[in-house]
Amino acid sequence: LISSTLNAQFNTKSFEVTEGDLTRNTYLRDTISDALIIYEKGNSFIHKKNFKLITEVERKVKIFNKNSDETTVEIYLYKPDKGSAEEVRDIEAITYNYENGFRTQARVKPSDIFREEKKNLIILKFTMPKIKDNSVITYKYTKTSDYIYNFEGWRFQSDIPTLYSEYNTSIPGNYQYNIKLVGYKELDEHTSHLKRHCLEGGNGSYADCSVTKYVMKNVPAFIEEDYMTAVDNYISQ
């Protein structure tokens, strides 16, 4: 009961940074973790006009230790040998601090975002500015992909604990994907409904979409054990 009361001071309901997010300086369920995902949300859908796969991501993280690896963000994009690479736009990243009773903000500038290319992979990387113990960082971006056959997956679990993780999908009814839940943790929320005429084409053609919401709460940090096979076989996703 005490743990539940204290954790409620974090704002797990939205991307907005609240006073509770800034002033709370511990997480009783995992006191050794150097960071905590307070809130994260993903949304993947097929664009109405260009029919590309769009994924919107927003994440809010509490940094208990300023030396945490979580202060550097990496976004991975697929780059084929031929054809268009995946793209990212609308990156917005902010560090929040609480100093002398006042909230301060420091934004990542476009010049602070670095691009690294490897075979079939592009990595966009940036380090959050003005990091201190108990900072809160937020970042969001939109990813565009031509590769609708490879619908975006979602990890509810990482190497730090997560209070709230939500993933939303909108899939046209004539598209078929193999959807499966991996890991031992069950979903806390799983809803689905049909959206009529979500996509429209020429000559009166259209498609209905299955709109689904997946939620996990209070997800513990994933700890890789000795002799464990591929992490993707065990991590909640």
Solvent accessible surface area in square Angstrom, and as a share of the most:
residue,aa,sasa,rsa
1,L,184,0.92
2,I,131,0.67
3,S,32,0.21
4,S,65,0.42
5,T,82,0.48
6,L,47,0.23
7,N,14,0.07
8,A,80,0.62
9,Q,89,0.39
10,F,4,0.02
11,N,24,0.12
12,T,40,0.23
13,K,182,0.77
14,S,39,0.25
15,F,44,0.18
16,E,116,0.52
17,V,6,0.04
18,T,40,0.23
19,E,105,0.47
20,G,17,0.16
21,D,0,0.00
22,L,6,0.03
23,T,65,0.38
24,R,27,0.10
25,N,90,0.46
26,T,41,0.24
27,Y,6,0.02
28,L,75,0.38
29,R,134,0.49
30,D,30,0.16
31,T,96,0.56
32,I,164,0.83
33,S,20,0.13
34,D,51,0.26
35,A,0,0.00
36,L,0,0.00
37,I,12,0.06
38,I,0,0.00
39,Y,13,0.05
40,E,3,0.02
41,K,68,0.29
42,G,0,0.00
43,N,45,0.23
44,S,0,0.00
45,F,51,0.21
46,I,9,0.05
47,H,55,0.24
48,K,130,0.55
49,K,176,0.75
50,N,75,0.38
51,F,85,0.35
52,K,70,0.30
53,L,3,0.02
54,I,5,0.03
55,T,4,0.02
56,E,68,0.31
57,V,11,0.06
58,E,42,0.19
59,R,43,0.16
60,K,0,0.00
61,V,3,0.02
62,K,0,0.00
63,I,0,0.00
64,F,33,0.14
65,N,63,0.32
66,K,112,0.48
67,N,118,0.61
68,S,3,0.02
69,D,127,0.66
70,E,46,0.21
71,T,14,0.08
72,T,50,0.29
73,V,10,0.06
74,E,68,0.31
75,I,6,0.03
76,Y,110,0.42
77,L,4,0.02
78,Y,89,0.34
79,K,54,0.23
80,P,19,0.12
81,D,115,0.59
82,K,182,0.77
83,G,68,0.65
84,S,66,0.42
85,A,31,0.24
86,E,17,0.08
87,E,115,0.51
88,V,27,0.15
89,R,125,0.46
90,D,92,0.48
91,I,45,0.23
92,E,67,0.30
93,A,3,0.02
94,I,8,0.04
95,T,1,0.00
96,Y,25,0.09
97,N,10,0.05
98,Y,92,0.35
99,E,54,0.24
100,N,149,0.76
101,G,53,0.51
102,F,152,0.63
103,R,105,0.38
104,T,51,0.30
105,Q,102,0.45
106,A,18,0.14
107,R,135,0.49
108,V,19,0.11
109,K,129,0.55
110,P,121,0.76
111,S,88,0.56
112,D,54,0.28
113,I,45,0.23
114,F,136,0.57
115,R,147,0.54
116,E,71,0.32
117,E,94,0.42
118,K,107,0.45
119,K,162,0.69
120,N,43,0.22
121,L,52,0.26
122,I,3,0.01
123,I,11,0.06
124,L,17,0.08
125,K,68,0.29
126,F,1,0.01
127,T,79,0.46
128,M,6,0.03
129,P,38,0.24
130,K,144,0.61
131,I,33,0.17
132,K,94,0.40
133,D,78,0.40
134,N,50,0.26
135,S,0,0.00
136,V,0,0.00
137,I,0,0.00
138,T,5,0.03
139,Y,19,0.07
140,K,73,0.31
141,Y,29,0.11
142,T,14,0.08
143,K,22,0.10
144,T,21,0.12
145,S,4,0.03
146,D,59,0.30
147,Y,32,0.12
148,I,49,0.25
149,Y,159,0.60
150,N,102,0.52
151,F,31,0.13
152,E,45,0.20
153,G,58,0.56
154,W,26,0.09
155,R,112,0.41
156,F,8,0.03
157,Q,6,0.03
158,S,36,0.23
159,D,101,0.52
160,I,8,0.04
161,P,2,0.01
162,T,1,0.01
163,L,7,0.03
164,Y,31,0.12
165,S,0,0.00
166,E,16,0.07
167,Y,13,0.05
168,N,23,0.12
169,T,8,0.05
170,S,19,0.12
171,I,19,0.09
172,P,2,0.01
173,G,58,0.56
174,N,116,0.60
175,Y,61,0.23
176,Q,175,0.78
177,Y,60,0.23
178,N,135,0.69
179,I,108,0.55
180,K,146,0.62
181,L,81,0.40
182,V,29,0.16
183,G,32,0.30
184,Y,159,0.61
185,K,36,0.15
186,E,139,0.62
187,L,42,0.21
188,D,78,0.40
189,E,60,0.27
190,H,111,0.49
191,T,71,0.41
192,S,69,0.45
193,H,114,0.51
194,L,93,0.46
195,K,98,0.41
196,R,163,0.60
197,H,91,0.40
198,C,9,0.05
199,L,12,0.06
200,E,108,0.48
201,G,40,0.38
202,G,56,0.53
203,N,168,0.86
204,G,68,0.66
205,S,61,0.39
206,Y,120,0.46
207,A,18,0.14
208,D,29,0.15
209,C,4,0.02
210,S,46,0.30
211,V,34,0.19
212,T,13,0.08
213,K,60,0.25
214,Y,30,0.12
215,V,0,0.00
216,M,0,0.00
217,K,87,0.37
218,N,60,0.31
219,V,1,0.00
220,P,61,0.38
221,A,21,0.17
222,F,30,0.13
223,I,133,0.68
224,E,111,0.50
225,E,117,0.52
226,D,122,0.63
227,Y,220,0.84
228,M,47,0.21
229,T,84,0.49
230,A,62,0.48
231,V,40,0.23
232,D,75,0.39
233,N,90,0.46
234,Y,95,0.36
235,I,4,0.02
236,S,0,0.00
237,Q,48,0.21
